[in-house]
Amino acid sequence: MIKAEIKTRQRCELVAIDPLLEDAIKSSGLREGVICVYVPHTTAGILINENADPAVKHDIIASLEKKIPFSEGYLHQEGNSAAHIKASLVGSSVQVPVSDGTLKLGTWQSVFFAEFDGPRNRSVWITPIHQGTS
């Protein structure tokens, strides 16, 4: 497993992590298989979506903020229930195919770290899974 660090700058933001994943693929020697990308935090998540138009990232965050506002009379004493709810909806892991040592994402896709309780120093755990040979 490869541990990568991310420093977020806002309370809620999406950070494209494709370069981190490409570095992990290269350092692991993975040529064919998949990588599992996991976020070990309860107020952050991981997702795949469009990275060609920055408005998409904005719209995702704005929609989540509208549907799950930070202040809504939650019972959780720490005051970050909205972040826990958003992270639960987004999810904590994705799997991406790797072929010829390269991430196989769609034309417009990127993998994003989703921060919902920042700014913070965060971790992403990347597990290369090598395709077996027959």
Summary of the structure (lengths in Angstrom):
residues: 134
radius of gyration: 15.8
end to end distance: 24.2
largest distance: 56.6
contacts: 394
relative contact order: 0.38
helix: 26%
strand: 37%
